[in-house]
């Protein structure tokens, strides 16, 4: 597996984890975007594994969901 493939797999896994945590809480993508002060399209791209994020975005998402950043990473 190439480095690019590994990164793509990690982005998809992160997106799936974010979607799982958000869905477990019954929260919509729109509400998460609002709470995290992000564009809803950004949340959609993150959940689809189509974009890399900054640590500050990870912190915003985790705070908005009321979980630790590690809960989304693993």
C-alpha positions in Angstrom: 0.0 0.0 0.0 1.4 3.4 -1.0 1.6 6.3 1.4 -1.2 8.0 -0.6 -3.4 5.0 -0.2 -2.7 4.9 3.5 -3.6 8.5 3.9 -6.8 8.1 1.9 -7.7 5.1 4.1 -7.1 7.1 7.3 -9.2 10.0 6.1 -12.1 7.6 5.3 -11.8 6.0 8.7 -11.8 9.3 10.4 -14.8 10.4 8.4 -16.6 7.2 9.3 -15.8 7.7 13.0 -17.0 11.2 12.9 -20.3 10.1 11.2 -20.7 7.4 13.8 -20.3 9.7 16.8 -22.5 12.4 15.3 -25.2 9.8 14.4 -25.1 8.2 17.8 -26.0 11.6 19.2 -28.8 12.1 16.7 -27.1 15.2 15.4 -27.5 16.3 11.8 -24.5 17.4 9.7 -26.1 20.8 9.6 -26.3 21.1 13.3 -22.7 19.9 13.7 -21.5 22.4 11.2 -23.3 25.2 13.0 -21.9 24.3 16.4 -18.4 23.8 15.0 -18.6 27.0 13.0 -18.0 25.2 9.8 -19.7 25.1 6.4 -22.0 22.1 6.1 -20.2 21.1 2.9 -17.0 20.9 4.9 -18.6 18.5 7.3 -19.9 16.4 4.4 -16.4 16.2 2.8 -14.8 15.3 6.1 -17.3 12.5 6.7 -16.8 11.2 3.1 -13.0 11.2 3.7 -12.5 13.7 0.9 -10.5 16.3 2.8 -7.8 16.6 5.3 -8.4 18.7 8.4 -6.4 20.9 10.7 -6.1 20.1 14.4 -8.1 23.2 15.2 -11.0 21.7 13.1 -10.7 18.4 15.1 -10.9 20.4 18.3 -14.0 22.3 17.1 -15.7 19.0 16.0 -14.9 17.2 19.3 -16.1 20.1 21.4 -19.3 20.4 19.4 -20.0 16.7 19.9 -19.0 16.8 23.6 -16.3 14.1 23.2 -12.6 13.9 23.3 -10.7 14.2 20.1 -9.4 10.7 20.5 -12.9 9.4 20.4 -13.2 10.5 16.8 -9.6 9.5 15.9 -10.1 5.8 17.0 
